[in-house]
Amino acid sequence: MELAQTRNSLHAIAELLLAGPQYRRDSTIRLRVVPGAIATVTAPELRADHLNVWLGDASVAIGDATYAELGAHLGIVAGAPEGLYHDGSGAEPSDRPELDPEAAQALLAALFRGDQALRAFAPDATPVLWPEHFDVGVTVDEVNYGVSPGDGYLGEPYMYVGPHKPRTGDFWNAPFGAALPLAATVEEVAAFFAEGRKQAAAG
């Protein structure tokens, strides 16, 4: 499985084909994780899985098309949200996704496991898939909790706890707080978040 290449393509799809069109229509970049896919939070729903991009019941196979061509098939203009952040996937509408379906399924499953763990850990918070860094997370009492499908820090899916104010101690093993490779079950991921909350509260 080619995780990095596929992850970058999923990130670009989230940014150029979901968040950008949604932002231009409804002024929000928030996305969500659904079983086997990522999606917009407003209707009509834009959704992407390991094979297709969807607008409602209409779909287009990702295949060899550019992001612009995929958007055109669905009647939307591909493009990232403008003027909101400077990082992101770095992809342009004229680029082509390079997506391995098996790797994409694995990454989407990791994001969904994170989403479910966040809901179990903080039932009053709504997990958000952010298109800038392409991770799903919540913020509770000035601490970020989330799951990333991988990035420049760690090239595989991982779970993290990121206090707004730095903490010290053995638990805090990352520049932004604490991070570990993603645990195998929702319960284990939620337990990591709970331990992070305990450690953050201890100062």
N, C-alpha and C positions, 0 to 999 in steps of 0.2 A: 504493500500500500504506500502511496506517495502522499504522506500527510501534509507536508509543508506546502506543496504546490496546490493541493486541493483546498487546504485551509485558506490560502491567499485568494483562491477563486471564490470560495464561499463568502469570504469577507467582502470581496468586490461586489458580488451579487447582492449581499445585504445592503451595501452602501449605495450602489448605483441603480439597482432595480427595485429595491424596497424602500429604504429610508429616504433617498432623494426624491422620488416621485411623491411619496407620502408627505414629506415636508413641504414641497411646493403646493400640494393640494390642501393639507390640513395643519401645517405649521408645527409638526412634531416629528422627531427622528426616532422616537421610541419604537422598538421592535419587540417581538415576543417569541418564545420557543413553544412549539406545539409538537406532538408526537411525530418524529421523523422529518421535521421541517422547521423553518423559521418563517415568520410572517409579520405583516404590519399590524398595528393595533386599531386602525380605523378602516372603515368600509369605503369602497369595495376592497376586500382583502387581497393583497399581493402576498404570494407564498412561494417558497423555494424548497424543493427536496433534493434528493441525490441525483435526480434525472431531469427534472422539469422546473420551469418557473410558471406560476399560475396567477391568473387574474380571475377571481371567482371560479367558475367552472371551466374556463378556457385555459389551455396550457400550451407551452412551447418547449420542445426538447432542447436541453442546453447544448449538446452536440458541439459543432465547430463554429457556431455563430458568434459574432462579436456581441458585447453587451448592448450596443446600440441596436443591432439587428434583433436581439431577443426582445428588447423593449418595443421595437416597432411592430413585431408580430402581435404584441398584446395591446398596442395602441397607447403606449406610454413612452416618455422621453427618458432615456437612461442618463444618469448623472448624479454625482454625489450632492449632498446638501451643501449649499454655498455659504461661506462667511461664518460658519459655526465653530470649526476646529481646523487645525493645521496638520494633524497627523491623519492616519487613515490607511486604506489599502494601497494607495498610490496608483490604482488602476484608472485607465481612461475608457470612455465609452467605445473607442475604436479597438481596444484590446479584446482578446479572446480568452474565455475561461479555460483552464486546463484542470479538469475535474475527474478524478477516479471515483466511480460510483461506490466502490467498497469503502474507500477511505472517507468519502463524504458521509456515508451511512454511519461510520464509526464516530466521526466528529459531531454529527447531529445528535447521535445517541448520547454522547458525552454532555453536550449542552442541555439535553432534556433531563439527564440525571441530575445535573446541577440545578436546573429549574425546580425539579421536584424536591430536591434537598433543601433549597432555599424556602420553598413553601412550607415544608415540615418544620424548619428551624424558626422561621419568622412568618407565621400565618397571617399577620396583619399587614405585611408588606407585599407589594407586587413585584416580582422579578422583572427586570428590563434587560433586553438584549441591546446593548449599545453599539451602533455601527462604527464608532470611531476606533475603539480598541477591539471590538468584536468579542465581547464577553458578556455573560449573563450575571447580574448581581442585584443586590439590595444594599441600602445603607440604613443601619440601625444605631442610634446613639453615637453618631460621628465615627462609625466603623463600617468600612465596606466589606461585604462578603460576596464571594462569587466563584464562578468557574470559567476558565479560559480554555479554548480548544488548543492552545499553544501559541507561542509568540517568540520574540527575540530573547526573552528571559528563559523560557523552557520550551523545547520543541515538541512537547506532547501535552495532552489535556492535563490541566492541574486545577486544584482548588486553592483559594487564597483568602486571607483575612488582611485587610489594609486599614489600620487606624489612621484617622486624620492627623493625630499627633503621635509621633514615633514612640514606641515602647521599647524596653530593653528586657533581655532575658533569653533563655534557651529556646523558647517557643518561636521567637521572632527571627527567622532564618533567611529572610529575603530583604532586599533594599526597601521594599514598600510595606513590609510587615512579615507575614508568614505565608509559605506556600509549600504544597506537597503534590506529587503526582496524584491524579484523580483516583479516589478510592473506588472499589468495584461495586458498591451498593449505595443506594440513596441514604440508607441509615448511617453508613460510615461517613459519608460526606457531611450529613447534618451533624453528626457527632463532632467532626472537626470544627465546624462553625461554632458549635456550642462551647467547645474548648477555647476557641478564639475569643468568644465573648467573655468567658471567665478570665482569661489571661489579660484581655484589654481592661477589664474592670479592676484587675489587681494593680494596674499601672506599670 
